Amino acid sequence: MIDRKLGHINKNILTPLITAMEIIEPITQIEICRDADDNKFLGCAKDSHSLYIVIGDKDLLVIEKYENIQIITAKEFCEKYISG
């Protein structure tokens, strides 16, 4: 559940996600972000075959979608998949 006042997510909700996480070393070099430091997130998401990048970074959020990867905020992700 999201604590709307603090903007925090209950850690119990994240436990299954954290348990399933893997460390990915990106190989793909991407150069499309207006902030060059953010390209690494797109490369990592592509190499890991991710469906989503869940982030608050406005430079990535304006892209909205890269190939088949949706770029959304944590709030959007929770509303779509956790609160639901």
Order of alpha helices (4+ residues) and beta strands (2+ residues): beta-beta-alpha-alpha-beta-alpha-beta-beta-alpha
